[in-house]
Amino acid sequence: MAVKSVAKPAKVQERASRFFRGVWSELKKVHWPNRKETVTYTGVVLVSVLIVAVMIWLVDSVFSFLLSRLLS
């Protein structure tokens, strides 16, 4: 039976440090939206969700009506 070796604390700290440096490097490359873009994108999402909700409600209403007519 093989025994796994436990990583030394220094190696874990080194790996964690390297990981967070990489994360910070990637975060610097991200294009962060300004306030106007954020408000615009939020509006687009809310309108899209509203449209999809209305579509689902309409389809559900039609199916409910057809099913009630079929069963009665």
N, CA, C and O atoms as a Maestro MAE file, in Angstrom:
{
 s_m_m2io_version
 :::
 2.0.0
}

f_m_ct {
 s_m_title
 :::
 protein
 m_atom[288] {
  # First column is atom index #
  i_m_mmod_type
  r_m_x_coord
  r_m_y_coord
  r_m_z_coord
  i_m_residue_number
  s_m_chain_name
  s_m_pdb_residue_name
  s_m_pdb_atom_name
  i_m_atomic_number
  :::
  1 25 0.840 -1.162 0.000 1 A "MET " " N  " 7
  2 3 0.000 0.000 0.000 1 A "MET " " CA " 6
  3 2 0.896 1.239 0.000 1 A "MET " " C  " 6
  4 15 1.819 1.350 0.806 1 A "MET " " O  " 8
  5 25 0.610 2.165 -0.914 2 A "ALA " " N  " 7
  6 3 1.427 3.371 -1.045 2 A "ALA " " CA " 6
  7 2 0.959 4.436 -0.078 2 A "ALA " " C  " 6
  8 15 -0.236 4.593 0.174 2 A "ALA " " O  " 8
  9 25 1.921 5.164 0.456 3 A "VAL " " N  " 7
  10 3 1.608 6.244 1.392 3 A "VAL " " CA " 6
  11 2 1.852 7.563 0.667 3 A "VAL " " C  " 6
  12 15 2.922 7.790 0.104 3 A "VAL " " O  " 8
  13 25 0.843 8.424 0.692 4 A "LYS " " N  " 7
  14 3 1.005 9.730 0.049 4 A "LYS " " CA " 6
  15 2 1.826 10.630 0.955 4 A "LYS " " C  " 6
  16 15 1.661 10.631 2.175 4 A "LYS " " O  " 8
  17 25 2.707 11.391 0.339 5 A "SER " " N  " 7
  18 3 3.498 12.320 1.137 5 A "SER " " CA " 6
  19 2 2.712 13.613 1.317 5 A "SER " " C  " 6
  20 15 1.999 14.056 0.418 5 A "SER " " O  " 8
  21 25 2.856 14.196 2.477 6 A "VAL " " N  " 7
  22 3 2.172 15.440 2.798 6 A "VAL " " CA " 6
  23 2 3.063 16.590 2.356 6 A "VAL " " C  " 6
  24 15 4.264 16.599 2.626 6 A "VAL " " O  " 8
  25 25 2.457 17.574 1.665 7 A "ALA " " N  " 7
  26 3 3.232 18.721 1.193 7 A "ALA " " CA " 6
  27 2 3.739 19.534 2.380 7 A "ALA " " C  " 6
  28 15 3.032 19.723 3.370 7 A "ALA " " O  " 8
  29 25 4.952 19.999 2.263 8 A "LYS " " N  " 7
  30 3 5.540 20.804 3.322 8 A "LYS " " CA " 6
  31 2 4.858 22.168 3.341 8 A "LYS " " C  " 6
  32 15 4.430 22.657 2.295 8 A "LYS " " O  " 8
  33 25 4.751 22.788 4.515 9 A "PRO " " N  " 7
  34 3 4.086 24.093 4.612 9 A "PRO " " CA " 6
  35 2 4.703 25.145 3.702 9 A "PRO " " C  " 6
  36 15 3.984 25.982 3.156 9 A "PRO " " O  " 8
  37 25 6.023 25.118 3.530 10 A "ALA " " N  " 7
  38 3 6.677 26.114 2.677 10 A "ALA " " CA " 6
  39 2 6.218 25.953 1.234 10 A "ALA " " C  " 6
  40 15 5.985 26.942 0.540 10 A "ALA " " O  " 8
  41 25 6.089 24.704 0.781 11 A "LYS " " N  " 7
  42 3 5.657 24.466 -0.595 11 A "LYS " " CA " 6
  43 2 4.202 24.898 -0.775 11 A "LYS " " C  " 6
  44 15 3.852 25.461 -1.812 11 A "LYS " " O  " 8
  45 25 3.356 24.643 0.215 12 A "VAL " " N  " 7
  46 3 1.954 25.041 0.132 12 A "VAL " " CA " 6
  47 2 1.867 26.558 0.066 12 A "VAL " " C  " 6
  48 15 1.110 27.111 -0.732 12 A "VAL " " O  " 8
  49 25 2.645 27.228 0.908 13 A "GLN " " N  " 7
  50 3 2.641 28.689 0.913 13 A "GLN " " CA " 6
  51 2 3.140 29.235 -0.422 13 A "GLN " " C  " 6
  52 15 2.604 30.218 -0.933 13 A "GLN " " O  " 8
  53 25 4.155 28.605 -0.980 14 A "GLU " " N  " 7
  54 3 4.704 29.035 -2.269 14 A "GLU " " CA " 6
  55 2 3.670 28.853 -3.377 14 A "GLU " " C  " 6
  56 15 3.496 29.733 -4.220 14 A "GLU " " O  " 8
  57 25 2.987 27.714 -3.375 15 A "ARG " " N  " 7
  58 3 1.967 27.459 -4.391 15 A "ARG " " CA " 6
  59 2 0.800 28.429 -4.258 15 A "ARG " " C  " 6
  60 15 0.288 28.930 -5.259 15 A "ARG " " O  " 8
  61 25 0.374 28.697 -3.012 16 A "ALA " " N  " 7
  62 3 -0.723 29.634 -2.778 16 A "ALA " " CA " 6
  63 2 -0.319 31.037 -3.228 16 A "ALA " " C  " 6
  64 15 -1.111 31.747 -3.848 16 A "ALA " " O  " 8
  65 25 0.894 31.426 -2.920 17 A "SER " " N  " 7
  66 3 1.390 32.744 -3.313 17 A "SER " " CA " 6
  67 2 1.412 32.876 -4.835 17 A "SER " " C  " 6
  68 15 0.993 33.894 -5.385 17 A "SER " " O  " 8
  69 25 1.904 31.837 -5.507 18 A "ARG " " N  " 7
  70 3 1.953 31.848 -6.970 18 A "ARG " " CA " 6
  71 2 0.544 31.905 -7.552 18 A "ARG " " C  " 6
  72 15 0.304 32.605 -8.536 18 A "ARG " " O  " 8
  73 25 -0.386 31.173 -6.947 19 A "PHE " " N  " 7
  74 3 -1.782 31.172 -7.408 19 A "PHE " " CA " 6
  75 2 -2.382 32.579 -7.313 19 A "PHE " " C  " 6
  76 15 -2.987 33.060 -8.271 19 A "PHE " " O  " 8
  77 25 -2.218 33.236 -6.165 20 A "PHE " " N  " 7
  78 3 -2.814 34.552 -5.987 20 A "PHE " " CA " 6
  79 2 -2.137 35.616 -6.842 20 A "PHE " " C  " 6
  80 15 -2.791 36.569 -7.266 20 A "PHE " " O  " 8
  81 25 -0.839 35.471 -7.103 21 A "ARG " " N  " 7
  82 3 -0.192 36.388 -8.046 21 A "ARG " " CA " 6
  83 2 -0.793 36.222 -9.438 21 A "ARG " " C  " 6
  84 15 -1.007 37.206 -10.146 21 A "ARG " " O  " 8
  85 25 -1.063 34.987 -9.827 22 A "GLY " " N  " 7
  86 3 -1.696 34.741 -11.121 22 A "GLY " " CA " 6
  87 2 -3.105 35.303 -11.185 22 A "GLY " " C  " 6
  88 15 -3.515 35.866 -12.200 22 A "GLY " " O  " 8
  89 25 -3.848 35.145 -10.085 23 A "VAL " " N  " 7
  90 3 -5.208 35.700 -10.027 23 A "VAL " " CA " 6
  91 2 -5.154 37.210 -10.177 23 A "VAL " " C  " 6
  92 15 -5.919 37.785 -10.951 23 A "VAL " " O  " 8
  93 25 -4.258 37.853 -9.448 24 A "TRP " " N  " 7
  94 3 -4.147 39.316 -9.507 24 A "TRP " " CA " 6
  95 2 -3.749 39.757 -10.915 24 A "TRP " " C  " 6
  96 15 -4.252 40.765 -11.412 24 A "TRP " " O  " 8
  97 25 -2.859 39.018 -11.554 25 A "SER " " N  " 7
  98 3 -2.436 39.337 -12.914 25 A "SER " " CA " 6
  99 2 -3.613 39.257 -13.882 25 A "SER " " C  " 6
  100 15 -3.762 40.117 -14.750 25 A "SER " " O  " 8
  101 25 -4.447 38.230 -13.739 26 A "GLU " " N  " 7
  102 3 -5.611 38.084 -14.614 26 A "GLU " " CA " 6
  103 2 -6.650 39.167 -14.351 26 A "GLU " " C  " 6
  104 15 -7.285 39.654 -15.286 26 A "GLU " " O  " 8
  105 25 -6.831 39.550 -13.079 27 A "LEU " " N  " 7
  106 3 -7.802 40.596 -12.754 27 A "LEU " " CA " 6
  107 2 -7.401 41.939 -13.357 27 A "LEU " " C  " 6
  108 15 -8.269 42.750 -13.682 27 A "LEU " " O  " 8
  109 25 -6.113 42.185 -13.511 28 A "LYS " " N  " 7
  110 3 -5.662 43.431 -14.132 28 A "LYS " " CA " 6
  111 2 -6.019 43.475 -15.619 28 A "LYS " " C  " 6
  112 15 -6.140 44.560 -16.189 28 A "LYS " " O  " 8
  113 25 -6.189 42.309 -16.255 29 A "LYS " " N  " 7
  114 3 -6.504 42.247 -17.676 29 A "LYS " " CA " 6
  115 2 -7.999 42.415 -17.959 29 A "LYS " " C  " 6
  116 15 -8.389 42.633 -19.106 29 A "LYS " " O  " 8
  117 25 -8.824 42.316 -16.937 30 A "VAL " " N  " 7
  118 3 -10.276 42.362 -17.118 30 A "VAL " " CA " 6
  119 2 -10.705 43.779 -17.445 30 A "VAL " " C  " 6
  120 15 -10.214 44.744 -16.859 30 A "VAL " " O  " 8
  121 25 -11.640 43.895 -18.402 31 A "HIS " " N  " 7
  122 3 -12.251 45.194 -18.709 31 A "HIS " " CA " 6
  123 2 -13.428 45.370 -17.767 31 A "HIS " " C  " 6
  124 15 -14.460 44.718 -17.927 31 A "HIS " " O  " 8
  125 25 -13.276 46.254 -16.782 32 A "TRP " " N  " 7
  126 3 -14.343 46.485 -15.822 32 A "TRP " " CA " 6
  127 2 -15.267 47.561 -16.380 32 A "TRP " " C  " 6
  128 15 -14.803 48.635 -16.764 32 A "TRP " " O  " 8
  129 25 -16.589 47.281 -16.429 33 A "PRO " " N  " 7
  130 3 -17.509 48.280 -16.984 33 A "PRO " " CA " 6
  131 2 -17.646 49.485 -16.056 33 A "PRO " " C  " 6
  132 15 -17.550 49.379 -14.833 33 A "PRO " " O  " 8
  133 25 -17.878 50.643 -16.699 34 A "ASN " " N  " 7
  134 3 -18.113 51.826 -15.882 34 A "ASN " " CA " 6
  135 2 -19.586 51.852 -15.449 34 A "ASN " " C  " 6
  136 15 -20.345 50.936 -15.765 34 A "ASN " " O  " 8
  137 25 -19.977 52.884 -14.739 35 A "ARG " " N  " 7
  138 3 -21.335 52.946 -14.183 35 A "ARG " " CA " 6
  139 2 -22.395 52.928 -15.286 35 A "ARG " " C  " 6
  140 15 -23.396 52.222 -15.167 35 A "ARG " " O  " 8
  141 25 -22.185 53.691 -16.348 36 A "LYS " " N  " 7
  142 3 -23.166 53.766 -17.439 36 A "LYS " " CA " 6
  143 2 -23.347 52.388 -18.097 36 A "LYS " " C  " 6
  144 15 -24.474 51.964 -18.355 36 A "LYS " " O  " 8
  145 25 -22.246 51.705 -18.362 37 A "GLU " " N  " 7
  146 3 -22.320 50.372 -18.967 37 A "GLU " " CA " 6
  147 2 -23.026 49.388 -18.038 37 A "GLU " " C  " 6
  148 15 -23.817 48.561 -18.492 37 A "GLU " " O  " 8
  149 25 -22.741 49.474 -16.743 38 A "THR " " N  " 7
  150 3 -23.366 48.575 -15.781 38 A "THR " " CA " 6
  151 2 -24.872 48.777 -15.736 38 A "THR " " C  " 6
  152 15 -25.629 47.807 -15.706 38 A "THR " " O  " 8
  153 25 -25.313 50.036 -15.730 39 A "VAL " " N  " 7
  154 3 -26.747 50.332 -15.726 39 A "VAL " " CA " 6
  155 2 -27.384 49.826 -17.016 39 A "VAL " " C  " 6
  156 15 -28.473 49.254 -16.976 39 A "VAL " " O  " 8
  157 25 -26.730 50.022 -18.152 40 A "THR " " N  " 7
  158 3 -27.259 49.564 -19.438 40 A "THR " " CA " 6
  159 2 -27.378 48.042 -19.464 40 A "THR " " C  " 6
  160 15 -28.417 47.505 -19.847 40 A "THR " " O  " 8
  161 25 -26.326 47.356 -19.061 41 A "TYR " " N  " 7
  162 3 -26.351 45.886 -19.064 41 A "TYR " " CA " 6
  163 2 -27.412 45.347 -18.112 41 A "TYR " " C  " 6
  164 15 -28.087 44.366 -18.420 41 A "TYR " " O  " 8
  165 25 -27.557 45.990 -16.952 42 A "THR " " N  " 7
  166 3 -28.579 45.562 -15.990 42 A "THR " " CA " 6
  167 2 -29.962 45.729 -16.585 42 A "THR " " C  " 6
  168 15 -30.819 44.861 -16.420 42 A "THR " " O  " 8
  169 25 -30.188 46.839 -17.276 43 A "GLY " " N  " 7
  170 3 -31.474 47.070 -17.936 43 A "GLY " " CA " 6
  171 2 -31.765 46.018 -18.996 43 A "GLY " " C  " 6
  172 15 -32.889 45.526 -19.097 43 A "GLY " " O  " 8
  173 25 -30.759 45.676 -19.782 44 A "VAL " " N  " 7
  174 3 -30.937 44.655 -20.818 44 A "VAL " " CA " 6
  175 2 -31.299 43.314 -20.182 44 A "VAL " " C  " 6
  176 15 -32.177 42.610 -20.681 44 A "VAL " " O  " 8
  177 25 -30.638 42.960 -19.098 45 A "VAL " " N  " 7
  178 3 -30.926 41.693 -18.415 45 A "VAL " " CA " 6
  179 2 -32.345 41.694 -17.861 45 A "VAL " " C  " 6
  180 15 -33.073 40.715 -18.026 45 A "VAL " " O  " 8
  181 25 -32.745 42.780 -17.205 46 A "LEU " " N  " 7
  182 3 -34.091 42.845 -16.625 46 A "LEU " " CA " 6
  183 2 -35.176 42.775 -17.686 46 A "LEU " " C  " 6
  184 15 -36.171 42.075 -17.500 46 A "LEU " " O  " 8
  185 25 -35.005 43.487 -18.799 47 A "VAL " " N  " 7
  186 3 -35.983 43.441 -19.889 47 A "VAL " " CA " 6
  187 2 -36.035 42.036 -20.490 47 A "VAL " " C  " 6
  188 15 -37.118 41.526 -20.777 47 A "VAL " " O  " 8
  189 25 -34.879 41.414 -20.682 48 A "SER " " N  " 7
  190 3 -34.838 40.055 -21.229 48 A "SER " " CA " 6
  191 2 -35.554 39.070 -20.311 48 A "SER " " C  " 6
  192 15 -36.314 38.222 -20.780 48 A "SER " " O  " 8
  193 25 -35.317 39.178 -19.014 49 A "VAL " " N  " 7
  194 3 -35.973 38.294 -18.050 49 A "VAL " " CA " 6
  195 2 -37.480 38.516 -18.082 49 A "VAL " " C  " 6
  196 15 -38.248 37.556 -18.025 49 A "VAL " " O  " 8
  197 25 -37.908 39.765 -18.171 50 A "LEU " " N  " 7
  198 3 -39.332 40.074 -18.240 50 A "LEU " " CA " 6
  199 2 -39.971 39.475 -19.494 50 A "LEU " " C  " 6
  200 15 -41.062 38.908 -19.421 50 A "LEU " " O  " 8
  201 25 -39.313 39.595 -20.624 51 A "ILE " " N  " 7
  202 3 -39.836 39.040 -21.883 51 A "ILE " " CA " 6
  203 2 -39.961 37.524 -21.788 51 A "ILE " " C  " 6
  204 15 -40.988 36.962 -22.171 51 A "ILE " " O  " 8
  205 25 -38.937 36.865 -21.288 52 A "VAL " " N  " 7
  206 3 -38.977 35.403 -21.156 52 A "VAL " " CA " 6
  207 2 -40.056 34.984 -20.162 52 A "VAL " " C  " 6
  208 15 -40.742 33.987 -20.386 52 A "VAL " " O  " 8
  209 25 -40.217 35.724 -19.076 53 A "ALA " " N  " 7
  210 3 -41.251 35.401 -18.086 53 A "ALA " " CA " 6
  211 2 -42.638 35.514 -18.700 53 A "ALA " " C  " 6
  212 15 -43.491 34.661 -18.454 53 A "ALA " " O  " 8
  213 25 -42.877 36.549 -19.491 54 A "VAL " " N  " 7
  214 3 -44.178 36.710 -20.154 54 A "VAL " " CA " 6
  215 2 -44.408 35.582 -21.153 54 A "VAL " " C  " 6
  216 15 -45.518 35.058 -21.248 54 A "VAL " " O  " 8
  217 25 -43.384 35.207 -21.890 55 A "MET " " N  " 7
  218 3 -43.524 34.110 -22.850 55 A "MET " " CA " 6
  219 2 -43.864 32.807 -22.133 55 A "MET " " C  " 6
  220 15 -44.747 32.072 -22.577 55 A "MET " " O  " 8
  221 25 -43.189 32.516 -21.050 56 A "ILE " " N  " 7
  222 3 -43.466 31.290 -20.293 56 A "ILE " " CA " 6
  223 2 -44.887 31.337 -19.728 56 A "ILE " " C  " 6
  224 15 -45.594 30.329 -19.749 56 A "ILE " " O  " 8
  225 25 -45.309 32.498 -19.225 57 A "TRP " " N  " 7
  226 3 -46.659 32.647 -18.682 57 A "TRP " " CA " 6
  227 2 -47.701 32.401 -19.783 57 A "TRP " " C  " 6
  228 15 -48.704 31.728 -19.548 57 A "TRP " " O  " 8
  229 25 -47.462 32.946 -20.977 58 A "LEU " " N  " 7
  230 3 -48.407 32.745 -22.078 58 A "LEU " " CA " 6
  231 2 -48.502 31.272 -22.476 58 A "LEU " " C  " 6
  232 15 -49.601 30.743 -22.649 58 A "LEU " " O  " 8
  233 25 -47.366 30.619 -22.619 59 A "VAL " " N  " 7
  234 3 -47.372 29.202 -22.997 59 A "VAL " " CA " 6
  235 2 -48.056 28.382 -21.905 59 A "VAL " " C  " 6
  236 15 -48.841 27.484 -22.213 59 A "VAL " " O  " 8
  237 25 -47.774 28.673 -20.646 60 A "ASP " " N  " 7
  238 3 -48.403 27.964 -19.539 60 A "ASP " " CA " 6
  239 2 -49.913 28.183 -19.546 60 A "ASP " " C  " 6
  240 15 -50.677 27.245 -19.316 60 A "ASP " " O  " 8
  241 25 -50.345 29.411 -19.807 61 A "SER " " N  " 7
  242 3 -51.777 29.711 -19.848 61 A "SER " " CA " 6
  243 2 -52.472 28.966 -20.975 61 A "SER " " C  " 6
  244 15 -53.566 28.432 -20.788 61 A "SER " " O  " 8
  245 25 -51.847 28.928 -22.136 62 A "VAL " " N  " 7
  246 3 -52.431 28.214 -23.281 62 A "VAL " " CA " 6
  247 2 -52.524 26.728 -22.974 62 A "VAL " " C  " 6
  248 15 -53.562 26.113 -23.220 62 A "VAL " " O  " 8
  249 25 -51.462 26.142 -22.443 63 A "PHE " " N  " 7
  250 3 -51.502 24.716 -22.108 63 A "PHE " " CA " 6
  251 2 -52.531 24.421 -21.021 63 A "PHE " " C  " 6
  252 15 -53.224 23.406 -21.091 63 A "PHE " " O  " 8
  253 25 -52.642 25.280 -20.033 64 A "SER " " N  " 7
  254 3 -53.632 25.086 -18.973 64 A "SER " " CA " 6
  255 2 -55.043 25.148 -19.546 64 A "SER " " C  " 6
  256 15 -55.894 24.327 -19.202 64 A "SER " " O  " 8
  257 25 -55.291 26.114 -20.415 65 A "PHE " " N  " 7
  258 3 -56.606 26.235 -21.036 65 A "PHE " " CA " 6
  259 2 -56.909 24.994 -21.885 65 A "PHE " " C  " 6
  260 15 -57.998 24.429 -21.784 65 A "PHE " " O  " 8
  261 25 -55.967 24.574 -22.706 66 A "LEU " " N  " 7
  262 3 -56.189 23.389 -23.557 66 A "LEU " " CA " 6
  263 2 -56.402 22.140 -22.716 66 A "LEU " " C  " 6
  264 15 -57.265 21.323 -23.036 66 A "LEU " " O  " 8
  265 25 -55.638 21.978 -21.657 67 A "LEU " " N  " 7
  266 3 -55.770 20.802 -20.808 67 A "LEU " " CA " 6
  267 2 -57.112 20.796 -20.077 67 A "LEU " " C  " 6
  268 15 -57.746 19.751 -19.935 67 A "LEU " " O  " 8
  269 25 -57.536 21.971 -19.616 68 A "SER " " N  " 7
  270 3 -58.847 22.029 -18.924 68 A "SER " " CA " 6
  271 2 -59.977 21.753 -19.900 68 A "SER " " C  " 6
  272 15 -60.958 21.110 -19.526 68 A "SER " " O  " 8
  273 25 -59.873 22.218 -21.142 69 A "ARG " " N  " 7
  274 3 -60.895 21.930 -22.164 69 A "ARG " " CA " 6
  275 2 -60.892 20.434 -22.527 69 A "ARG " " C  " 6
  276 15 -61.943 19.838 -22.760 69 A "ARG " " O  " 8
  277 25 -59.714 19.858 -22.569 70 A "LEU " " N  " 7
  278 3 -59.597 18.449 -22.928 70 A "LEU " " CA " 6
  279 2 -60.162 17.543 -21.837 70 A "LEU " " C  " 6
  280 15 -60.777 16.519 -22.137 70 A "LEU " " O  " 8
  281 25 -59.959 17.914 -20.576 71 A "LEU " " N  " 7
  282 3 -60.406 17.068 -19.469 71 A "LEU " " CA " 6
  283 2 -61.872 17.289 -19.089 71 A "LEU " " C  " 6
  284 15 -62.462 16.441 -18.420 71 A "LEU " " O  " 8
  285 25 -62.472 18.413 -19.503 72 A "SER " " N  " 7
  286 3 -63.861 18.652 -19.132 72 A "SER " " CA " 6
  287 2 -64.848 18.231 -20.196 72 A "SER " " C  " 6
  288 15 -66.056 18.378 -20.011 72 A "SER " " O  " 8
  :::
 }
 m_bond[287] {
  # First column is bond index #
  i_m_from
  i_m_to
  i_m_order
  :::
  1 1 2 1
  2 2 3 1
  3 3 4 2
  4 3 5 1
  5 5 6 1
  6 6 7 1
  7 7 8 2
  8 7 9 1
  9 9 10 1
  10 10 11 1
  11 11 12 2
  12 11 13 1
  13 13 14 1
  14 14 15 1
  15 15 16 2
  16 15 17 1
  17 17 18 1
  18 18 19 1
  19 19 20 2
  20 19 21 1
  21 21 22 1
  22 22 23 1
  23 23 24 2
  24 23 25 1
  25 25 26 1
  26 26 27 1
  27 27 28 2
  28 27 29 1
  29 29 30 1
  30 30 31 1
  31 31 32 2
  32 31 33 1
  33 33 34 1
  34 34 35 1
  35 35 36 2
  36 35 37 1
  37 37 38 1
  38 38 39 1
  39 39 40 2
  40 39 41 1
  41 41 42 1
  42 42 43 1
  43 43 44 2
  44 43 45 1
  45 45 46 1
  46 46 47 1
  47 47 48 2
  48 47 49 1
  49 49 50 1
  50 50 51 1
  51 51 52 2
  52 51 53 1
  53 53 54 1
  54 54 55 1
  55 55 56 2
  56 55 57 1
  57 57 58 1
  58 58 59 1
  59 59 60 2
  60 59 61 1
  61 61 62 1
  62 62 63 1
  63 63 64 2
  64 63 65 1
  65 65 66 1
  66 66 67 1
  67 67 68 2
  68 67 69 1
  69 69 70 1
  70 70 71 1
  71 71 72 2
  72 71 73 1
  73 73 74 1
  74 74 75 1
  75 75 76 2
  76 75 77 1
  77 77 78 1
  78 78 79 1
  79 79 80 2
  80 79 81 1
  81 81 82 1
  82 82 83 1
  83 83 84 2
  84 83 85 1
  85 85 86 1
  86 86 87 1
  87 87 88 2
  88 87 89 1
  89 89 90 1
  90 90 91 1
  91 91 92 2
  92 91 93 1
  93 93 94 1
  94 94 95 1
  95 95 96 2
  96 95 97 1
  97 97 98 1
  98 98 99 1
  99 99 100 2
  100 99 101 1
  101 101 102 1
  102 102 103 1
  103 103 104 2
  104 103 105 1
  105 105 106 1
  106 106 107 1
  107 107 108 2
  108 107 109 1
  109 109 110 1
  110 110 111 1
  111 111 112 2
  112 111 113 1
  113 113 114 1
  114 114 115 1
  115 115 116 2
  116 115 117 1
  117 117 118 1
  118 118 119 1
  119 119 120 2
  120 119 121 1
  121 121 122 1
  122 122 123 1
  123 123 124 2
  124 123 125 1
  125 125 126 1
  126 126 127 1
  127 127 128 2
  128 127 129 1
  129 129 130 1
  130 130 131 1
  131 131 132 2
  132 131 133 1
  133 133 134 1
  134 134 135 1
  135 135 136 2
  136 135 137 1
  137 137 138 1
  138 138 139 1
  139 139 140 2
  140 139 141 1
  141 141 142 1
  142 142 143 1
  143 143 144 2
  144 143 145 1
  145 145 146 1
  146 146 147 1
  147 147 148 2
  148 147 149 1
  149 149 150 1
  150 150 151 1
  151 151 152 2
  152 151 153 1
  153 153 154 1
  154 154 155 1
  155 155 156 2
  156 155 157 1
  157 157 158 1
  158 158 159 1
  159 159 160 2
  160 159 161 1
  161 161 162 1
  162 162 163 1
  163 163 164 2
  164 163 165 1
  165 165 166 1
  166 166 167 1
  167 167 168 2
  168 167 169 1
  169 169 170 1
  170 170 171 1
  171 171 172 2
  172 171 173 1
  173 173 174 1
  174 174 175 1
  175 175 176 2
  176 175 177 1
  177 177 178 1
  178 178 179 1
  179 179 180 2
  180 179 181 1
  181 181 182 1
  182 182 183 1
  183 183 184 2
  184 183 185 1
  185 185 186 1
  186 186 187 1
  187 187 188 2
  188 187 189 1
  189 189 190 1
  190 190 191 1
  191 191 192 2
  192 191 193 1
  193 193 194 1
  194 194 195 1
  195 195 196 2
  196 195 197 1
  197 197 198 1
  198 198 199 1
  199 199 200 2
  200 199 201 1
  201 201 202 1
  202 202 203 1
  203 203 204 2
  204 203 205 1
  205 205 206 1
  206 206 207 1
  207 207 208 2
  208 207 209 1
  209 209 210 1
  210 210 211 1
  211 211 212 2
  212 211 213 1
  213 213 214 1
  214 214 215 1
  215 215 216 2
  216 215 217 1
  217 217 218 1
  218 218 219 1
  219 219 220 2
  220 219 221 1
  221 221 222 1
  222 222 223 1
  223 223 224 2
  224 223 225 1
  225 225 226 1
  226 226 227 1
  227 227 228 2
  228 227 229 1
  229 229 230 1
  230 230 231 1
  231 231 232 2
  232 231 233 1
  233 233 234 1
  234 234 235 1
  235 235 236 2
  236 235 237 1
  237 237 238 1
  238 238 239 1
  239 239 240 2
  240 239 241 1
  241 241 242 1
  242 242 243 1
  243 243 244 2
  244 243 245 1
  245 245 246 1
  246 246 247 1
  247 247 248 2
  248 247 249 1
  249 249 250 1
  250 250 251 1
  251 251 252 2
  252 251 253 1
  253 253 254 1
  254 254 255 1
  255 255 256 2
  256 255 257 1
  257 257 258 1
  258 258 259 1
  259 259 260 2
  260 259 261 1
  261 261 262 1
  262 262 263 1
  263 263 264 2
  264 263 265 1
  265 265 266 1
  266 266 267 1
  267 267 268 2
  268 267 269 1
  269 269 270 1
  270 270 271 1
  271 271 272 2
  272 271 273 1
  273 273 274 1
  274 274 275 1
  275 275 276 2
  276 275 277 1
  277 277 278 1
  278 278 279 1
  279 279 280 2
  280 279 281 1
  281 281 282 1
  282 282 283 1
  283 283 284 2
  284 283 285 1
  285 285 286 1
  286 286 287 1
  287 287 288 2
  :::
 }
}
